[in-house]
Amino acid sequence: MNRPLFSRRDFAKTVSASVAAAVSAPYLHAAQGARHEQPEPEGAIRINFNENPYGPCPRALSALDTCGGIAARYPDAAYFALTDEIARKHGVKRENVTLGCGSTEILCIADEAFVGPDKHLVAADPTFEAVIEYVNAAHGAAVKVPLTKDHRHDFDAMAARCTSQTGLVYVCNPNNPTGTIMSRDEVAAFVKRVPQSAIILVDEAYFDFATDPRYATAIPLIADHPNVIVSRTFSKVYGMAGMRLGYGVGSKDTIAGLRPYNLQPFNGNAAVLAAARASLADKDHVDECGRRLNATRDWMCAELTKQGRKFIPSQANFVMIDVGRNVNPVGEAFRAKNILVGRLFPSMPNFLRVSIGTRPQMEQFMAALSEIVPVNGSRAA
């Protein structure tokens, strides 16, 4: 008997590769668009991607030092162990949690699962672009709703744009790039106004930096509103942006609805899973990082106020500063001084997003700002 030209194993490989290419290619293209294409100068001050300059906690670093012994084995047990610890942290069950390669993957697969030819996305403008760029790259429809005059989500306008054709509503809280928040009461009221057929994805990547007493996580809303998903990340306050780990919390059925779209169901490597478990056990370090970065942010904002500069008060580890002109040449001027700052956001072209680094780094930034953008007598926002 002649050997089949195309075996079942070949077919499975081809289908998997085709699906992966179809799904990941537009996502990767969109994600790459959010990064500087120019090579990074040696020794640059990196205050452009909202990273934690203090890095992972000591326990996480120790976990990384000892993970070599498990590198040869698939980390299934560690995957479930971390999932269980995250579930305990938030008072839910394992079935309510899914891990991602950064929280961006949670956003990506939510787009895949809930947006399509007959279902659109509703999101603020500006906000974290990945969720919108992926929909656009995959030829879906994204309804962008401008922020309010005080740079916050316009929940009234967003609710009005939600219909039976809305598949996904994205709320970044605190919002990237503005650093503004929506209160617990505002979020709770908004959730009630969105059709239950639409999934509401609340991105809490910057949750740990928010200190406003009106702010709270949306996770408690899930019990009464199973169409709510909350995403979190280890990239920000935990200092592990380069290791790529995030997670989503939702109802059992909603999380189950995401899983078929995750092409890598065990998507956490042994090193990052070990480091994440160690980080969850080192709450004091995480809290201290938040306090240090917030203190530096508050110092910088006080300096901006003294100089009469306009900026948006922030509840995250970055601040948007009005430089009075297009930020692209301003960014290049900072790059010439070996300081990397945020990119242009088309709907706010005069606002420069600056991540919070260490106090010495921000002192260097402020000195450079005075040279590149001299004070023009404007008042702080």
RANOR-V483581 format. One line per field, one symbol per residue. psi: psi as a letter, one per 30 degrees, with the letter a starting at -180 (. if undefined). A space follows every 50 residues. Layout:
psi=???
This chain:
psi=kkkkfjleeeeeeeeeeeeeeeeeeeeeeeeffglkfkkkkkgljjhfgh ljffalleeeeeeefgfefgffkkheeeeeeeeeeeeeeghalefgkkll ilfeeeeefeeeefkaegklkklljlakfeeeeeeeeghakkjkjlllfg hlkieeeeeffkafgkekkkjjjlkjgfgllkleeeeeeeeffkkffkkj jjjhegeffkfkffkllfeffeefifgkkkkllgfcffhheffikalkka leeeeefeeffjfieigkleeeeeeeeeeffheeeeeeeeeeeeeeeeee eeeeeefgkkljkkgahlkkkjgflkfefeeeeeefghkklllkjefiff kkkjlkaleeefeeeeeeeeeeikkggllk.
